[in-house]
């Protein structure tokens, strides 16, 4: 299994977590991936972010919002949160974004952060959020 994930950082630890999670799913959950946050975070290597990805993407359950580095950066720049801790960022966003939008919304923001709102040099000229973004609003207009 390590060869399948060798390109991932900390692949040995992740391989160990994958094996542990598989064993726990088989022995503790009758071979079915858990469908609650509480059960998923009991699996080795699974925290809120992974649990939210599984619940939202695999099962369509909006239990929370996936918070990664891109989402944190974009929502901070947009003034949607002033927090840096992922749990607090998630909490802030869950207060202002309707639950039915948590799954798509998180993925859309992450995609925007990867493709447009880069960490070092955001592409404000091609940003669909330029009109509401304080970061884009302070750039010099040509």
N, CA, C and O atoms as a GROMACS GRO file, in nm:
protein
  568
    1UNK      N    1   0.082  -0.120   0.000
    1UNK     CA    2   0.000   0.000   0.000
    1UNK      C    3   0.086   0.126   0.000
    1UNK      O    4   0.046   0.225  -0.060
    2UNK      N    5   0.200   0.125   0.064
    2UNK     CA    6   0.283   0.245   0.070
    2UNK      C    7   0.316   0.298  -0.068
    2UNK      O    8   0.326   0.419  -0.086
    3UNK      N    9   0.334   0.209  -0.167
    3UNK     CA   10   0.366   0.252  -0.303
    3UNK      C   11   0.252   0.334  -0.364
    3UNK      O   12   0.277   0.426  -0.442
    4UNK      N   13   0.129   0.302  -0.328
    4UNK     CA   14   0.013   0.374  -0.382
    4UNK      C   15   0.005   0.518  -0.332
    4UNK      O   16  -0.052   0.604  -0.399
    5UNK      N   17   0.062   0.544  -0.218
    5UNK     CA   18   0.052   0.678  -0.160
    5UNK      C   19   0.189   0.740  -0.135
    5UNK      O   20   0.199   0.838  -0.060
    6UNK      N   21   0.293   0.687  -0.195
    6UNK     CA   22   0.429   0.734  -0.170
    6UNK      C   23   0.446   0.884  -0.199
    6UNK      O   24   0.525   0.950  -0.132
    7UNK      N   25   0.375   0.937  -0.297
    7UNK     CA   26   0.391   1.078  -0.333
    7UNK      C   27   0.330   1.173  -0.229
    7UNK      O   28   0.352   1.294  -0.236
    8UNK      N   29   0.254   1.120  -0.136
    8UNK     CA   30   0.190   1.202  -0.033
    8UNK      C   31   0.288   1.222   0.083
    8UNK      O   32   0.362   1.130   0.120
    9UNK      N   33   0.288   1.342   0.140
    9UNK     CA   34   0.371   1.366   0.258
    9UNK      C   35   0.334   1.269   0.370
    9UNK      O   36   0.216   1.236   0.388
   10UNK      N   37   0.433   1.225   0.444
   10UNK     CA   38   0.414   1.134   0.558
   10UNK      C   39   0.340   1.007   0.516
   10UNK      O   40   0.253   0.958   0.588
   11UNK      N   41   0.378   0.954   0.400
   11UNK     CA   42   0.306   0.838   0.346
   11UNK      C   43   0.308   0.717   0.438
   11UNK      O   44   0.212   0.640   0.440
   12UNK      N   45   0.415   0.698   0.514
   12UNK     CA   46   0.419   0.582   0.605
   12UNK      C   47   0.314   0.596   0.715
   12UNK      O   48   0.244   0.499   0.747
   13UNK      N   49   0.302   0.715   0.772
   13UNK     CA   50   0.200   0.738   0.875
   13UNK      C   51   0.060   0.725   0.816
   13UNK      O   52  -0.029   0.668   0.879
   14UNK      N   53   0.041   0.777   0.696
   14UNK     CA   54  -0.091   0.769   0.634
   14UNK      C   55  -0.126   0.625   0.599
   14UNK      O   56  -0.241   0.584   0.615
   15UNK      N   57  -0.030   0.549   0.554
   15UNK     CA   58  -0.055   0.407   0.524
   15UNK      C   59  -0.097   0.334   0.652
   15UNK      O   60  -0.188   0.252   0.650
   16UNK      N   61  -0.030   0.366   0.762
   16UNK     CA   62  -0.064   0.304   0.890
   16UNK      C   63  -0.207   0.342   0.930
   16UNK      O   64  -0.283   0.259   0.980
   17UNK      N   65  -0.244   0.469   0.910
   17UNK     CA   66  -0.380   0.515   0.943
   17UNK      C   67  -0.483   0.449   0.853
   17UNK      O   68  -0.591   0.411   0.900
   18UNK      N   69  -0.452   0.434   0.726
   18UNK     CA   70  -0.546   0.369   0.633
   18UNK      C   71  -0.570   0.225   0.676
   18UNK      O   72  -0.684   0.179   0.681
   19UNK      N   73  -0.461   0.154   0.705
   19UNK     CA   74  -0.477   0.015   0.750
   19UNK      C   75  -0.557   0.008   0.880
   19UNK      O   76  -0.645  -0.077   0.895
   20UNK      N   77  -0.527   0.097   0.974
   20UNK     CA   78  -0.599   0.099   1.101
   20UNK      C   79  -0.746   0.132   1.083
   20UNK      O   80  -0.832   0.073   1.147
   21UNK      N   81  -0.774   0.229   0.995
   21UNK     CA   82  -0.914   0.266   0.969
   21UNK      C   83  -0.989   0.150   0.904
   21UNK      O   84  -1.102   0.122   0.941
   22UNK      N   85  -0.926   0.084   0.807
   22UNK     CA   86  -0.991  -0.030   0.742
   22UNK      C   87  -1.023  -0.140   0.844
   22UNK      O   88  -1.133  -0.196   0.843
   23UNK      N   89  -0.929  -0.168   0.928
   23UNK     CA   90  -0.950  -0.271   1.031
   23UNK      C   91  -1.065  -0.231   1.124
   23UNK      O   92  -1.150  -0.314   1.157
   24UNK      N   93  -1.065  -0.104   1.165
   24UNK     CA   94  -1.170  -0.058   1.257
   24UNK      C   95  -1.307  -0.058   1.189
   24UNK      O   96  -1.407  -0.092   1.252
   25UNK      N   97  -1.312  -0.022   1.062
   25UNK     CA   98  -1.439  -0.022   0.989
   25UNK      C   99  -1.492  -0.165   0.978
   25UNK      O  100  -1.612  -0.190   0.995
   26UNK      N  101  -1.403  -0.259   0.949
   26UNK     CA  102  -1.445  -0.400   0.937
   26UNK      C  103  -1.489  -0.455   1.072
   26UNK      O  104  -1.595  -0.518   1.082
   27UNK      N  105  -1.410  -0.432   1.175
   27UNK     CA  106  -1.438  -0.492   1.305
   27UNK      C  107  -1.541  -0.416   1.387
   27UNK      O  108  -1.619  -0.477   1.461
   28UNK      N  109  -1.542  -0.284   1.375
   28UNK     CA  110  -1.630  -0.206   1.462
   28UNK      C  111  -1.754  -0.150   1.397
   28UNK      O  112  -1.847  -0.108   1.465
   29UNK      N  113  -1.757  -0.151   1.263
   29UNK     CA  114  -1.870  -0.091   1.193
   29UNK      C  115  -1.927  -0.184   1.086
   29UNK      O  116  -1.987  -0.139   0.988
   30UNK      N  117  -1.908  -0.313   1.105
   30UNK     CA  118  -1.963  -0.415   1.013
   30UNK      C  119  -1.925  -0.389   0.867
   30UNK      O  120  -2.004  -0.417   0.776
   31UNK      N  121  -1.806  -0.336   0.846
   31UNK     CA  122  -1.758  -0.314   0.709
   31UNK      C  123  -1.817  -0.193   0.640
   31UNK      O  124  -1.795  -0.174   0.520
   32UNK      N  125  -1.892  -0.111   0.712
   32UNK     CA  126  -1.955   0.008   0.652
   32UNK      C  127  -1.888   0.134   0.708
   32UNK      O  128  -1.865   0.146   0.828
   33UNK      N  129  -1.858   0.227   0.618
   33UNK     CA  130  -1.798   0.354   0.661
   33UNK      C  131  -1.899   0.428   0.748
   33UNK      O  132  -2.015   0.444   0.709
   34UNK      N  133  -1.857   0.472   0.866
   34UNK     CA  134  -1.949   0.544   0.955
   34UNK      C  135  -2.007   0.669   0.888
   34UNK      O  136  -1.945   0.728   0.799
   35UNK      N  137  -2.127   0.707   0.932
   35UNK     CA  138  -2.196   0.822   0.874
   35UNK      C  139  -2.220   0.933   0.975
   35UNK      O  140  -2.310   1.016   0.956
   36UNK      N  141  -2.141   0.936   1.082
   36UNK     CA  142  -2.152   1.048   1.176
   36UNK      C  143  -2.012   1.101   1.206
   36UNK      O  144  -1.913   1.029   1.198
   37UNK      N  145  -2.007   1.228   1.238
   37UNK     CA  146  -1.880   1.292   1.274
   37UNK      C  147  -1.818   1.219   1.393
   37UNK      O  148  -1.699   1.190   1.392
   38UNK      N  149  -1.899   1.190   1.493
   38UNK     CA  150  -1.850   1.128   1.615
   38UNK      C  151  -1.783   0.993   1.588
   38UNK      O  152  -1.679   0.962   1.647
   39UNK      N  153  -1.840   0.915   1.499
   39UNK     CA  154  -1.783   0.784   1.467
   39UNK      C  155  -1.660   0.798   1.376
   39UNK      O  156  -1.560   0.729   1.396
   40UNK      N  157  -1.668   0.886   1.278
   40UNK     CA  158  -1.556   0.901   1.184
   40UNK      C  159  -1.429   0.947   1.252
   40UNK      O  160  -1.321   0.898   1.221
   41UNK      N  161  -1.439   1.041   1.345
   41UNK     CA  162  -1.318   1.093   1.408
   41UNK      C  163  -1.253   0.992   1.503
   41UNK      O  164  -1.143   1.016   1.552
   42UNK      N  165  -1.319   0.882   1.528
   42UNK     CA  166  -1.259   0.774   1.607
   42UNK      C  167  -1.162   0.691   1.523
   42UNK      O  168  -1.078   0.619   1.578
   43UNK      N  169  -1.174   0.700   1.391
   43UNK     CA  170  -1.086   0.624   1.302
   43UNK      C  171  -0.946   0.684   1.303
   43UNK      O  172  -0.931   0.806   1.308
   44UNK      N  173  -0.843   0.600   1.297
   44UNK     CA  174  -0.706   0.651   1.296
   44UNK      C  175  -0.682   0.746   1.178
   44UNK      O  176  -0.716   0.715   1.064
   45UNK      N  177  -0.623   0.861   1.208
   45UNK     CA  178  -0.588   0.957   1.104
   45UNK      C  179  -0.703   1.043   1.054
   45UNK      O  180  -0.684   1.122   0.962
   46UNK      N  181  -0.821   1.028   1.113
   46UNK     CA  182  -0.936   1.105   1.068
   46UNK      C  183  -0.968   1.213   1.172
   46UNK      O  184  -0.993   1.184   1.289
   47UNK      N  185  -0.968   1.337   1.125
   47UNK     CA  186  -1.008   1.451   1.208
   47UNK      C  187  -1.127   1.518   1.139
   47UNK      O  188  -1.183   1.463   1.044
   48UNK      N  189  -1.166   1.635   1.186
   48UNK     CA  190  -1.287   1.702   1.134
   48UNK      C  191  -1.283   1.723   0.983
   48UNK      O  192  -1.382   1.699   0.915
   49UNK      N  193  -1.168   1.768   0.930
   49UNK     CA  194  -1.161   1.797   0.787
   49UNK      C  195  -1.193   1.672   0.705
   49UNK      O  196  -1.278   1.676   0.616
   50UNK      N  197  -1.126   1.564   0.734
   50UNK     CA  198  -1.148   1.439   0.661
   50UNK      C  199  -1.291   1.390   0.681
   50UNK      O  200  -1.356   1.345   0.587
   51UNK      N  201  -1.339   1.397   0.804
   51UNK     CA  202  -1.475   1.353   0.833
   51UNK      C  203  -1.576   1.436   0.753
   51UNK      O  204  -1.672   1.381   0.699
   52UNK      N  205  -1.555   1.567   0.745
   52UNK     CA  206  -1.645   1.651   0.666
   52UNK      C  207  -1.640   1.618   0.518
   52UNK      O  208  -1.743   1.620   0.450
   53UNK      N  209  -1.520   1.586   0.466
   53UNK     CA  210  -1.508   1.546   0.326
   53UNK      C  211  -1.587   1.417   0.302
   53UNK      O  212  -1.663   1.408   0.206
   54UNK      N  213  -1.568   1.318   0.388
   54UNK     CA  214  -1.637   1.189   0.373
   54UNK      C  215  -1.788   1.208   0.383
   54UNK      O  216  -1.863   1.161   0.297
   55UNK      N  217  -1.832   1.276   0.488
   55UNK     CA  218  -1.976   1.293   0.507
   55UNK      C  219  -2.039   1.371   0.392
   55UNK      O  220  -2.145   1.332   0.342
   56UNK      N  221  -1.975   1.479   0.351
   56UNK     CA  222  -2.032   1.562   0.245
   56UNK      C  223  -2.021   1.501   0.108
   56UNK      O  224  -2.120   1.492   0.035
   57UNK      N  225  -1.901   1.458   0.070
   57UNK     CA  226  -1.877   1.410  -0.065
   57UNK      C  227  -1.931   1.270  -0.088
   57UNK      O  228  -1.992   1.243  -0.191
   58UNK      N  229  -1.910   1.181   0.007
   58UNK     CA  230  -1.954   1.042  -0.012
   58UNK      C  231  -2.102   1.021   0.020
   58UNK      O  232  -2.171   0.944  -0.047
   59UNK      N  233  -2.150   1.091   0.124
   59UNK     CA  234  -2.286   1.065   0.171
   59UNK      C  235  -2.384   1.182   0.154
   59UNK      O  236  -2.503   1.166   0.180
   60UNK      N  237  -2.335   1.298   0.112
   60UNK     CA  238  -2.423   1.414   0.097
   60UNK      C  239  -2.477   1.466   0.228
   60UNK      O  240  -2.584   1.527   0.232
   61UNK      N  241  -2.403   1.443   0.336
   61UNK     CA  242  -2.446   1.488   0.470
   61UNK      C  243  -2.369   1.615   0.505
   61UNK      O  244  -2.247   1.610   0.524
   62UNK      N  245  -2.438   1.729   0.516
   62UNK     CA  246  -2.370   1.854   0.552
   62UNK      C  247  -2.354   1.867   0.704
   62UNK      O  248  -2.428   1.941   0.769
   63UNK      N  249  -2.256   1.796   0.759
   63UNK     CA  250  -2.234   1.798   0.903
   63UNK      C  251  -2.149   1.918   0.945
   63UNK      O  252  -2.153   1.959   1.060
   64UNK      N  253  -2.075   1.972   0.852
   64UNK     CA  254  -1.987   2.086   0.879
   64UNK      C  255  -1.923   2.127   0.748
   64UNK      O  256  -1.963   2.082   0.641
   65UNK      N  257  -1.823   2.214   0.758
   65UNK     CA  258  -1.754   2.261   0.638
   65UNK      C  259  -1.609   2.215   0.640
   65UNK      O  260  -1.543   2.219   0.743
   66UNK      N  261  -1.562   2.173   0.524
   66UNK     CA  262  -1.422   2.133   0.509
   66UNK      C  263  -1.338   2.260   0.518
   66UNK      O  264  -1.356   2.353   0.440
   67UNK      N  265  -1.246   2.262   0.613
   67UNK     CA  266  -1.158   2.378   0.629
   67UNK      C  267  -1.015   2.335   0.600
   67UNK      O  268  -0.955   2.261   0.678
   68UNK      N  269  -0.963   2.382   0.488
   68UNK     CA  270  -0.822   2.358   0.457
   68UNK      C  271  -0.752   2.494   0.445
   68UNK      O  272  -0.813   2.598   0.471
   69UNK      N  273  -0.627   2.491   0.408
   69UNK     CA  274  -0.549   2.615   0.402
   69UNK      C  275  -0.605   2.715   0.302
   69UNK      O  276  -0.600   2.836   0.326
   70UNK      N  277  -0.660   2.666   0.190
   70UNK     CA  278  -0.716   2.755   0.089
   70UNK      C  279  -0.843   2.822   0.139
   70UNK      O  280  -0.859   2.943   0.124
   71UNK      N  281  -0.932   2.745   0.198
   71UNK     CA  282  -1.056   2.801   0.252
   71UNK      C  283  -1.026   2.901   0.362
   71UNK      O  284  -1.087   3.008   0.367
   72UNK      N  285  -0.933   2.868   0.449
   72UNK     CA  286  -0.895   2.963   0.556
   72UNK      C  287  -0.848   3.095   0.497
   72UNK      O  288  -0.890   3.202   0.541
   73UNK      N  289  -0.761   3.087   0.397
   73UNK     CA  290  -0.704   3.208   0.336
   73UNK      C  291  -0.812   3.293   0.270
   73UNK      O  292  -0.819   3.414   0.294
   74UNK      N  293  -0.897   3.230   0.188
   74UNK     CA  294  -0.998   3.305   0.113
   74UNK      C  295  -1.101   3.367   0.207
   74UNK      O  296  -1.135   3.484   0.192
   75UNK      N  297  -1.150   3.291   0.303
   75UNK     CA  298  -1.252   3.345   0.393
   75UNK      C  299  -1.195   3.454   0.484
   75UNK      O  300  -1.266   3.547   0.521
   76UNK      N  301  -1.068   3.442   0.518
   76UNK     CA  302  -1.003   3.547   0.597
   76UNK      C  303  -0.992   3.674   0.513
   76UNK      O  304  -1.025   3.783   0.561
   77UNK      N  305  -0.947   3.660   0.389
   77UNK     CA  306  -0.933   3.776   0.300
   77UNK      C  307  -1.067   3.844   0.274
   77UNK      O  308  -1.074   3.966   0.263
   78UNK      N  309  -1.173   3.764   0.265
   78UNK     CA  310  -1.306   3.820   0.241
   78UNK      C  311  -1.368   3.879   0.367
   78UNK      O  312  -1.474   3.942   0.360
   79UNK      N  313  -1.304   3.860   0.481
   79UNK     CA  314  -1.357   3.913   0.606
   79UNK      C  315  -1.470   3.829   0.664
   79UNK      O  316  -1.546   3.876   0.748
   80UNK      N  317  -1.482   3.703   0.619
   80UNK     CA  318  -1.586   3.615   0.672
   80UNK      C  319  -1.549   3.557   0.806
   80UNK      O  320  -1.635   3.509   0.879
   81UNK      N  321  -1.422   3.561   0.840
   81UNK     CA  322  -1.373   3.516   0.970
   81UNK      C  323  -1.245   3.591   1.001
   81UNK      O  324  -1.175   3.638   0.911
   82UNK      N  325  -1.215   3.602   1.126
   82UNK     CA  326  -1.088   3.657   1.171
   82UNK      C  327  -1.008   3.549   1.246
   82UNK      O  328  -0.902   3.575   1.301
   83UNK      N  329  -1.063   3.430   1.245
   83UNK     CA  330  -1.001   3.318   1.316
   83UNK      C  331  -0.895   3.251   1.230
   83UNK      O  332  -0.898   3.260   1.107
   84UNK      N  333  -0.801   3.183   1.296
   84UNK     CA  334  -0.700   3.106   1.225
   84UNK      C  335  -0.712   2.957   1.257
   84UNK      O  336  -0.666   2.872   1.180
   85UNK      N  337  -0.772   2.925   1.369
   85UNK     CA  338  -0.794   2.786   1.408
   85UNK      C  339  -0.905   2.727   1.322
   85UNK      O  340  -1.014   2.784   1.314
   86UNK      N  341  -0.880   2.613   1.255
   86UNK     CA  342  -0.979   2.555   1.163
   86UNK      C  343  -1.117   2.531   1.226
   86UNK      O  344  -1.219   2.552   1.160
   87UNK      N  345  -1.121   2.487   1.350
   87UNK     CA  346  -1.251   2.462   1.416
   87UNK      C  347  -1.327   2.593   1.433
   87UNK      O  348  -1.448   2.596   1.415
   88UNK      N  349  -1.257   2.699   1.468
   88UNK     CA  350  -1.322   2.829   1.485
   88UNK      C  351  -1.362   2.890   1.350
   88UNK      O  352  -1.466   2.954   1.341
   89UNK      N  353  -1.280   2.869   1.248
   89UNK     CA  354  -1.317   2.914   1.113
   89UNK      C  355  -1.444   2.844   1.069
   89UNK      O  356  -1.538   2.907   1.020
   90UNK      N  357  -1.447   2.712   1.088
   90UNK     CA  358  -1.566   2.634   1.052
   90UNK      C  359  -1.688   2.686   1.126
   90UNK      O  360  -1.795   2.703   1.066
   91UNK      N  361  -1.674   2.709   1.253
   91UNK     CA  362  -1.786   2.758   1.334
   91UNK      C  363  -1.837   2.892   1.280
   91UNK      O  364  -1.958   2.911   1.266
   92UNK      N  365  -1.746   2.985   1.250
   92UNK     CA  366  -1.786   3.116   1.196
   92UNK      C  367  -1.862   3.101   1.065
   92UNK      O  368  -1.966   3.164   1.046
   93UNK      N  369  -1.810   3.018   0.976
   93UNK     CA  370  -1.874   3.001   0.845
   93UNK      C  371  -2.010   2.932   0.855
   93UNK      O  372  -2.102   2.966   0.782
   94UNK      N  373  -2.021   2.837   0.946
   94UNK     CA  374  -2.148   2.766   0.964
   94UNK      C  375  -2.257   2.859   1.016
   94UNK      O  376  -2.376   2.832   0.998
   95UNK      N  377  -2.217   2.969   1.080
   95UNK     CA  378  -2.314   3.068   1.128
   95UNK      C  379  -2.369   3.153   1.014
   95UNK      O  380  -2.484   3.199   1.021
   96UNK      N  381  -2.289   3.176   0.911
   96UNK     CA  382  -2.332   3.270   0.806
   96UNK      C  383  -2.367   3.205   0.673
   96UNK      O  384  -2.430   3.269   0.589
   97UNK      N  385  -2.328   3.082   0.652
   97UNK     CA  386  -2.360   3.011   0.528
   97UNK      C  387  -2.469   2.908   0.559
   97UNK      O  388  -2.455   2.830   0.652
   98UNK      N  389  -2.577   2.908   0.481
   98UNK     CA  390  -2.684   2.811   0.505
   98UNK      C  391  -2.633   2.667   0.496
   98UNK      O  392  -2.548   2.636   0.412
   99UNK      N  393  -2.683   2.581   0.581
   99UNK     CA  394  -2.637   2.442   0.588
   99UNK      C  395  -2.645   2.371   0.454
   99UNK      O  396  -2.558   2.290   0.422
  100UNK      N  397  -2.747   2.400   0.376
  100UNK     CA  398  -2.760   2.332   0.246
  100UNK      C  399  -2.648   2.370   0.151
  100UNK      O  400  -2.631   2.305   0.048
  101UNK      N  401  -2.570   2.474   0.182
  101UNK     CA  402  -2.458   2.519   0.098
  101UNK      C  403  -2.321   2.478   0.152
  101UNK      O  404  -2.219   2.508   0.089
  102UNK      N  405  -2.316   2.411   0.267
  102UNK     CA  406  -2.187   2.379   0.329
  102UNK      C  407  -2.099   2.292   0.241
  102UNK      O  408  -1.979   2.317   0.230
  103UNK      N  409  -2.155   2.190   0.179
  103UNK     CA  410  -2.075   2.096   0.101
  103UNK      C  411  -2.020   2.166  -0.024
  103UNK      O  412  -1.899   2.174  -0.042
  104UNK      N  413  -2.109   2.216  -0.109
  104UNK     CA  414  -2.065   2.283  -0.231
  104UNK      C  415  -1.985   2.408  -0.199
  104UNK      O  416  -1.882   2.436  -0.261
  105UNK      N  417  -2.032   2.485  -0.100
  105UNK     CA  418  -1.966   2.611  -0.066
  105UNK      C  419  -1.821   2.591  -0.028
  105UNK      O  420  -1.734   2.665  -0.075
  106UNK      N  421  -1.792   2.494   0.055
  106UNK     CA  422  -1.654   2.468   0.096
  106UNK      C  423  -1.570   2.428  -0.025
  106UNK      O  424  -1.458   2.478  -0.042
  107UNK      N  425  -1.622   2.338  -0.109
  107UNK     CA  426  -1.547   2.295  -0.226
  107UNK      C  427  -1.524   2.411  -0.323
  107UNK      O  428  -1.416   2.423  -0.381
  108UNK      N  429  -1.624   2.497  -0.341
  108UNK     CA  430  -1.612   2.611  -0.432
  108UNK      C  431  -1.507   2.710  -0.380
  108UNK      O  432  -1.428   2.762  -0.458
  109UNK      N  433  -1.508   2.737  -0.251
  109UNK     CA  434  -1.411   2.829  -0.193
  109UNK      C  435  -1.270   2.771  -0.203
  109UNK      O  436  -1.175   2.842  -0.236
  110UNK      N  437  -1.256   2.643  -0.174
  110UNK     CA  438  -1.124   2.578  -0.184
  110UNK      C  439  -1.074   2.586  -0.329
  110UNK      O  440  -0.958   2.619  -0.352
  111UNK      N  441  -1.160   2.555  -0.424
  111UNK     CA  442  -1.122   2.561  -0.566
  111UNK      C  443  -1.080   2.704  -0.603
  111UNK      O  444  -0.980   2.723  -0.673
  112UNK      N  445  -1.155   2.802  -0.557
  112UNK     CA  446  -1.123   2.942  -0.584
  112UNK      C  447  -0.985   2.977  -0.526
  112UNK      O  448  -0.906   3.046  -0.590
  113UNK      N  449  -0.957   2.928  -0.406
  113UNK     CA  450  -0.828   2.952  -0.344
  113UNK      C  451  -0.713   2.886  -0.418
  113UNK      O  452  -0.602   2.940  -0.421
  114UNK      N  453  -0.738   2.773  -0.477
  114UNK     CA  454  -0.633   2.701  -0.552
  114UNK      C  455  -0.609   2.763  -0.688
  114UNK      O  456  -0.496   2.766  -0.736
  115UNK      N  457  -0.714   2.813  -0.753
  115UNK     CA  458  -0.705   2.858  -0.891
  115UNK      C  459  -0.693   3.009  -0.909
  115UNK      O  460  -0.636   3.054  -1.009
  116UNK      N  461  -0.745   3.088  -0.815
  116UNK     CA  462  -0.748   3.233  -0.834
  116UNK      C  463  -0.685   3.308  -0.717
  116UNK      O  464  -0.594   3.389  -0.737
  117UNK      N  465  -0.731   3.282  -0.599
  117UNK     CA  466  -0.689   3.358  -0.481
  117UNK      C  467  -0.568   3.292  -0.415
  117UNK      O  468  -0.574   3.240  -0.304
  118UNK      N  469  -0.456   3.294  -0.489
  118UNK     CA  470  -0.334   3.230  -0.444
  118UNK      C  471  -0.277   3.299  -0.320
  118UNK      O  472  -0.304   3.417  -0.296
  119UNK      N  473  -0.200   3.226  -0.244
  119UNK     CA  474  -0.145   3.280  -0.120
  119UNK      C  475  -0.053   3.400  -0.145
  119UNK      O  476  -0.071   3.505  -0.084
  120UNK      N  477   0.044   3.384  -0.233
  120UNK     CA  478   0.144   3.490  -0.252
  120UNK      C  479   0.100   3.598  -0.348
  120UNK      O  480   0.131   3.716  -0.329
  121UNK      N  481   0.028   3.558  -0.452
  121UNK     CA  482  -0.009   3.657  -0.553
  121UNK      C  483  -0.150   3.626  -0.604
  121UNK      O  484  -0.165   3.556  -0.704
  122UNK      N  485  -0.254   3.679  -0.537
  122UNK     CA  486  -0.390   3.654  -0.583
  122UNK      C  487  -0.412   3.718  -0.720
  122UNK      O  488  -0.362   3.826  -0.750
  123UNK      N  489  -0.489   3.649  -0.803
  123UNK     CA  490  -0.519   3.695  -0.938
  123UNK      C  491  -0.647   3.778  -0.935
  123UNK      O  492  -0.752   3.735  -0.982
  124UNK      N  493  -0.638   3.897  -0.878
  124UNK     CA  494  -0.755   3.983  -0.860
  124UNK      C  495  -0.820   4.021  -0.993
  124UNK      O  496  -0.941   4.042  -0.998
  125UNK      N  497  -0.742   4.032  -1.100
  125UNK     CA  498  -0.798   4.068  -1.230
  125UNK      C  499  -0.896   3.963  -1.281
  125UNK      O  500  -0.985   3.996  -1.360
  126UNK      N  501  -0.881   3.839  -1.238
  126UNK     CA  502  -0.970   3.731  -1.282
  126UNK      C  503  -1.058   3.678  -1.170
  126UNK      O  504  -1.106   3.565  -1.177
  127UNK      N  505  -1.078   3.757  -1.068
  127UNK     CA  506  -1.154   3.714  -0.951
  127UNK      C  507  -1.301   3.756  -0.964
  127UNK      O  508  -1.331   3.874  -0.982
  128UNK      N  509  -1.390   3.659  -0.953
  128UNK     CA  510  -1.534   3.688  -0.960
  128UNK      C  511  -1.583   3.756  -0.832
  128UNK      O  512  -1.695   3.808  -0.828
  129UNK      N  513  -1.499   3.756  -0.729
  129UNK     CA  514  -1.536   3.820  -0.602
  129UNK      C  515  -1.470   3.956  -0.584
  129UNK      O  516  -1.474   4.013  -0.475
  130UNK      N  517  -1.411   4.007  -0.690
  130UNK     CA  518  -1.335   4.132  -0.683
  130UNK      C  519  -1.415   4.246  -0.620
  130UNK      O  520  -1.361   4.323  -0.542
  131UNK      N  521  -1.543   4.257  -0.653
  131UNK     CA  522  -1.625   4.368  -0.604
  131UNK      C  523  -1.649   4.365  -0.454
  131UNK      O  524  -1.676   4.468  -0.394
  132UNK      N  525  -1.639   4.247  -0.394
  132UNK     CA  526  -1.665   4.237  -0.250
  132UNK      C  527  -1.540   4.205  -0.168
  132UNK      O  528  -1.547   4.191  -0.046
  133UNK      N  529  -1.426   4.193  -0.236
  133UNK     CA  530  -1.304   4.151  -0.168
  133UNK      C  531  -1.219   4.271  -0.128
  133UNK      O  532  -1.178   4.350  -0.213
  134UNK      N  533  -1.193   4.285   0.001
  134UNK     CA  534  -1.107   4.395   0.045
  134UNK      C  535  -0.966   4.386  -0.013
  134UNK      O  536  -0.903   4.488  -0.039
  135UNK      N  537  -0.915   4.265  -0.034
  135UNK     CA  538  -0.780   4.247  -0.090
  135UNK      C  539  -0.776   4.299  -0.233
  135UNK      O  540  -0.682   4.371  -0.270
  136UNK      N  541  -0.875   4.265  -0.314
  136UNK     CA  542  -0.880   4.313  -0.453
  136UNK      C  543  -0.912   4.462  -0.458
  136UNK      O  544  -0.864   4.534  -0.546
  137UNK      N  545  -0.992   4.507  -0.364
  137UNK     CA  546  -1.033   4.647  -0.362
  137UNK      C  547  -0.919   4.744  -0.336
  137UNK      O  548  -0.930   4.862  -0.372
  138UNK      N  549  -0.809   4.696  -0.275
  138UNK     CA  550  -0.698   4.787  -0.244
  138UNK      C  551  -0.594   4.788  -0.353
  138UNK      O  552  -0.498   4.865  -0.347
  139UNK      N  553  -0.610   4.702  -0.455
  139UNK     CA  554  -0.512   4.700  -0.564
  139UNK      C  555  -0.523   4.827  -0.647
  139UNK      O  556  -0.627   4.893  -0.649
  140UNK      N  557  -0.417   4.858  -0.714
  140UNK     CA  558  -0.418   4.975  -0.801
  140UNK      C  559  -0.495   4.942  -0.927
  140UNK      O  560  -0.470   4.839  -0.989
  141UNK      N  561  -0.588   5.029  -0.964
  141UNK     CA  562  -0.664   5.010  -1.088
  141UNK      C  563  -0.582   5.066  -1.203
  141UNK      O  564  -0.518   5.170  -1.191
  142UNK      N  565  -0.584   4.996  -1.316
  142UNK     CA  566  -0.508   5.040  -1.434
  142UNK      C  567  -0.588   5.137  -1.515
  142UNK      O  568  -0.542   5.186  -1.618
   0.00000   0.00000   0.00000
